Amino acid sequence: MNDQELKALVALLDDEDYEVLTHVEERIISYGNPVIPFLEQEWEKSFDPNVQRRIEDLIHTLQLDLLKERLNNWYASPEQDLLEGMWLIATYQYPDLTLESVQKDIEQIYYNSWLEFKTDVHPYDQVRILNSVLFNKLKFRANTKNFHSPANSMINRVLETKKGNPISLCVVYMLVAQRLKMPVYGVNLPSLFILTYKQDNQQFYINAFSRGLVFKREDIDNYIKQLKLPPDDMFYQPCQNIDIIRRMLRNLTVSFEKLDEFEKADEVKQLLEIISDGNILPL
């Protein structure tokens, strides 16, 4: 990376000629993500708000490009780890967030749950124990006041505030439950994301948005009838991690649209396109 050339390029960011400015920005972007610390230093040195704004836009473009590359790699990976996918979504708003910090927070919740957990009790009782830890001891709860807040889709904010929407609370619940060796998985129910405990011939459902309420298949039947939808196996059976990440990105798009932040909504749609079926991008 040539610092002198970079300094010269940044000095031209105050140029009002569109072609010159476009060429300068494209040249800076061609350096890739390693140039971000340099741009941050130049932002601090600048007293021109227009130059600062252009530097901010460049940094955002570079960070978004990195996120797209990471998301594509995640999509191409055989395991498609759920926590990593959630972390990637959060880096859209918090680019400095590390996967290790999120993993550490989940491990702490797992440890708190493990201290009270019992492996030799009925699955219903296991769920009651986990519910008690998550919703009574740790105070996780539904974010009903700001249901459409983008923060509900950011795993770091959900872990920090203990508030989330149905899918983000289910993700936290599922990540902890699976570490406890509980066969708990996500279910793509229309307008409401839920969980299912499924092992051998035993299956029941959990609503993390309602403090871990347990219910049966018949309740889903009634719910589907109320929505006037035909029955579908996907409303009852576990979904894949990729389905959860796609739904989370769709929720985030709606959140930004409701805030009239349409540019952000469009960028999230670009992320969603990367993980659409058959859309693994060449690197």
N, C-alpha and C positions, 0 to 999 in steps of 0.2 A: 504494500500500500504506500503510495507516494504522497507524503504529507504536504509537500510543497504544491503539488498539483491540486490536492484537495483544498488547500487554503485558497488557491487561485480560483477554483470553481465556486467555493462558498462566497468569495468576494463578489462574484458575478450574480449572486442571487437577488441583488437589488436592481438588476437590469429590468427595464420595463418592456424590452423587445421580446415578444412572445417566442419567436424562433430561437433566440439566444437562450432564453430562460428554459425552454423545453430541452434544448441540447445539454445545458448544464445539469438539469435535474436527471436526465437519462444517464449522463456520464457518472454522476454521483451514485445513482442506484446500481450501476454496473459493478461497483466495488462490493456490493453485497452487505450482509449483516455486520461484518467486522468494522464497518465505517461508523456504526451508530455511536460508540463512545466519543469519537472525534466530533460528530455532529452535535452531540450534547454539550461538549465543551464550547463549540462555536456559538451555540444558542446562548450560553451564559455570558459570552463576551459581547454579544450583539446588543445594541440599544435600538435597533430598527424593528418595530413590531411586524412589518411586512416580511423582513428576512427571517425573523423568529417563527412566524407562521409557516413560511415555506420550509424551514428546517423541520418543524413539527410534522408537516405533511410528508416530508421525505422519510423521516424516522418511522412514521406510521406505515407507509408503503413498504418499507423494508421489513418491519415486524410482521405485517400481514403476509408478505411473501414467504417469510420463514414459517409462519403458522400453516400456510397452505402446504408447504413442503412436508412439515411434520405430520399434518393430518393425512396427507396422501400416503406417507410411510406407515402410519397407524392403520389405515384402511387396507393396505397391502399385507400387513402382518397377519399370520395365522391366528394369533391369540386375541387380537383386538381387545386388549385389556380395558375394562370399563373405567377404572379410576384414571388411567392415562388419557382416555378419551375425554373425560370430564375436565381434567386439567388443561387439555388443549383448548377446549371451549373457553375456559376461564382466562387463558392467556390472551384472548382477543381484547379484553378490557384491562388485564393485568399482565403485561408482557414480561415483567420481571419475576413473576410467580414461578417457583420451582416445583417440580414433581415431588421432590423429596419432602418439602414442607407439608404438602397435602397428604402424602403417605404417612408422615409422622402424626398428623392430626387424626387420621382414621385409625391408626394403630393405638393411639391413646384411648379412643372411644372403645375399640375392641378390648383393650386391657381392662377398662372399667366394667365392661360387660362380662368378660371372662371371670372376674372375681366373684360374680354372683350367679354365674351360669351353672346349670346342672345338665349333664348329658343323659342321666338315667331317669328322666321324667317324661311325661307325655308331651308330644309336640305343642299342644295348646299351652301347656305350662311353660315350655321353653319360650314361646312367643310372649307370654305374660311377663316373664323375667326380663326379656329384652325390651319390651314396652316400658316396663318400670324404669329401667336404666335410662333409656333414650328420652322418654317423655316426662318422667317424674324427677329423676335425679339430675339429668343433664339439661332438661327444659327445652328440648327440641319441640317446635310447634309450627302450625300452619301460618303462613304469612297472608292472612285474609285481608288485612288493611291495604297492602300493596301487592296484590295478587299478580299483577302484570309487570312488576319491577324486573329489569334485567338482572338484578342481583340474585333473584331466585334461580337463575340458570348458571350462576357462578359458584362452583363447589367451594371455593375458599371463603366466599361471603356467607354461604349457607352454614359452613362449619364455624365461622366467626360469630354470626348473629344468632345461630340456632333457629333460624326461620327459613322456610322455603315453600315451594309449590309442590303439588302432588308428586311429580316425577323426581325432583331433587331430593325430597325427603325419602322417597322410596329407594333412591340410589344409595343414600347414606345407610339406610336400614339394611339393604341387601348386601352392601360391602361388608358391614359388620357381621351380619348373620352368616354369610358364607365363610368368613374367617372362623366362626364358631362351629363350622361344619354343618350348618343347617341348610337343607335343600330349599332355599328361598330364591325365587326368580321374579323378574318383572313380567307384567302382563299388559299388553297394549289395548286397554279398554277405551272405547270412544269417549272423549271429553274428560277422562279420568284415568290416570295411570295408577295401577295397583300392583300388589305382589301376590304370589302364590307359594304356598308350602306344598311341595310335591315330592313324594317318595313312595315307591312301590304302588300300592292301591289306595294310598291315603293322599287326599288333596283338599286344601281349603285356602281361603283368600285373606289377605291382610290389607287394610287401608291405612297407610302411614300418614296420610293427610288428616285422618280422624284418630290420631293417637294410637294407631295399631289395632283398630277395630277388626275383629275376626268375623268373617261371614262365609256363606256357602254358595255353591253353584246356583241354587235356586234364586238367590238374591241377584246374581248377574242376569239370570233369565228375566226377572222382573224389570231390571234396569234397562235391558235391551228392548223389552216390549214398550217401556215408557218412551224410549227414543225412537220407536217405530222402525227399528232396523232388523233385518233378517239375521238369524243366528249365524255366527262364524266361529270356527275353531280357534281363531287367533284371540277371541275375546275371553278364552278360558285357559289357554296354554301358555307356557313360558315363551318369551320373545328372546331375540339375540341382543348382544351388546350393541351391535350396529343399529338396531331398531331404536334403542334407547338414545343413542347419540343423535340420530336423525331427528327424533321427536324433540329432543332438547334444543336443537338448532332451530327447528320450526317454531318452538315456543319463544325463543330469543328473538326471532324475526318479528313475531307479533308484538313482543314487548317494545321493540324499537319503533315499530310502526305506530303504536298507540302513543308514543312520546313524540311523534312527528320527526324522528331521527331516521329519515328514509335512506340516507347515505350508508349509515351503519346497517340498516336492514338489508340493503342490497349487498353489502360485503358479507353478511352472514349467509345470504342466499348463495353467494359464490362458494362459501365453505361447504354448504349443503350439497352443492353440485358435485364437489370433489368425491363425496362418499355416496353418490347415487349409484345404482346398480350398473356395473360395466364401465365405470368411469375412473378407474385407476389411471392416474396421469403419468406420462413418462417424465423422469427427472433429468 
